[in-house]
C-alpha cells in the first residue's frame, strides 16, 4: 500500500466521486418531506434509484464478486491492514480496476462517515463516462496490469550464505590464477 494515487489523478478521482456522494441526512429529510407532501395531495411522484458511491468492506466485496463494481477505491491506512489486504487480489482476479488512495478519513468524508476502508462506483451518468474511462485506464496500468506486485516468494539468500559464496568464488579465482601461472 505504498503506491498511492497522487496529485491530479487523486483530485480528479475525488471530484468524480464527489458527484456521486450519497445524500446527507438533511437532504434525505427534505426529499422525504416533499415526497410525503406529494403523496398527501394524491400525486404519486415517480422516483428513480439514485446513482451513488457504495462503501463498506462487505458491500464492496459483494459488488466485486458479482462484477457490478466499475471502480474500487481502497484506503492505504486501514488498521488492521488484514481487512483490505486481499481486496486487490480479488479485484485482479475479477478484472475490476482498483486504486489505493491516501486516507481512510478522506474516503469517510466522501460518504458522510468518520472513516471508510473502501468504496466502489457501480453506476454513473453518461456525461461522466469519459472521465471514468480515463481514470480506469490509468488505474489498470498502475495497479491491475502491474507485474511488480505479483513477485511473491522470490528467493533471497541470507547474509551468511552470500558471504560463503563470495569467499568460495574468491578461492576459486585464486586457484584458477595459480594454475595459469
N, C-alpha and C positions, 0 to 999 in steps of 0.2 A: 504494500500500500504506500510505497514511496513515490511512484509515478502518478501524480495527480494532474488534473486539468487546471491549467493556469491561464491568466491573462484574458485575452479577447475571447477565447473559446469558453472559458468559465462564465464570463459576463453574458455572452450570447446564449449560453445554455440556461442560465438563471433568468434571463429575460423571457426566453421561451417558456420555461416552467412557471414563471410568474403569471403568464397569460392563462394558465390552467390551474390556478390556485383554487382549492375548494372554498365554498362560501364561508364567511365568518358567522359567528352566532348572531350578530346584529343583522347581517344580510339575510340570514335564514329566517329570522323573526319577521322581518319586513316582507319577505316573499310569502311566508305562511299567512300573515295577516291579510295581504292583498288577495291571496287565494281564497281565504275564508270569506272575505267580503264579497268576492265574485260569486262564490257558491251560495251565499245568503241571498243574493239578488236573483239567483236562478240560472245564471250563466256558468256553465262548466268550461273553464278555460283549458285549452289543450296544452299539456306540459310535455317537455321532451327531456330525455335523460341528459344530465349535464356532462360535459367532457372535462374531467378534472384529473389531476395527478393522484395516483394511488400510492399509498405509503404503508409502511409496516412490513416487517420481515416475512410474516406468514402470508400476508396478502400478495406481496410481490413474488414470493416463491410460487404460489398458486398460478399467478399470471404468467410467470416464466415457464412453468411446467406445461401449461396449456397453450403456450406460444401466443398469448394475447398481448404481451408487452412489446412495445416498439422500441423502447429505450429504457434501460435500467441505470439509475444513478445511485452510487454507493458512497457512503461517508468513509473517510480514511481513519477517523479517530474513534471507532466503535470500541467499547470496552465491556466485556472481554471480546477480543478480536475473533474468537471462535464462532461468534454469532453470524458473521458475514464472510468468513474466510473461504467458504465453499461456494459462495454465490457466483464469483467469476467463472469457476469451472463449470457450473451449471449453465450459465449464460453461453459459454463457448460451446458446450455440448448441444444446447438447443438452438444455437446460431442466432442469438439475440444480442444486439450491441449493448455494451455497458461502458460506464466510465466511473472513475473514482474522483470525488471532489473533496476539497478541504472543508471540514467542519460539519459535524452532525447537527450543531446548533443552527447553522445556515440552512440546512435542509428542514429542520424543525420549524424555523420561522416561515418557511415557504408553505407549510401545511397547518399553521396555527397550533403548533405543539412546541414543547420546550426543546426536544431533540427528536431526530428521526434517523434511523440507521440507513434506510434506503427508500427510494421512491421509483415509480415507473410511470411512463406515459403509455396509454393504451389507445386512445382515440385523439385525433387532432382535427382542427378545422382545415379546410382546403387551402386557405391563404397561408398557413404556416407549414405546409408540406415541404416546400423547397428549403426552408430553414432547418427543418428536422432532417431532411435527407443529407444536407451538407454536414450537419453535426454527426449523423450516423456514419457517414463515410469516413470522417476524421477519426471517430472513436473506434471503428472497426480496424482501421490501420494501426492505431495506437495500442489497442488492447486485444481485440479478438484475434487478429491475424498475426500478432506479435509472437515470435518464437522464443524470445529470450526468457519468458516466464515459464516455458514448458521444459526447462532443463533440470528436471528434478532428478536427484540421485546421481549426480555427477561424482565420479571418483576423484577424490583429492587425497593425496598421501600426507602422512604426518611429518613432523619436523625430523624425528629420529630416522625415519625411512629415507627422507630426502638427503640427510647428511651421510648416511651409509652409502647411498647410491653415488653421491658426488665423490666420496672417498674411494669407492671402488673404481669409478671412472678415471680418477687421477692415477690410481695404482696401475690400471691397465694401460694408460697413456705412458707412464714411466717405463713400464715393462716393454711396451712396443718401441719406445725411444731407445732403450738399452739394446734391443735386438738389432735395430738398424745400425748402430754404431759398431 
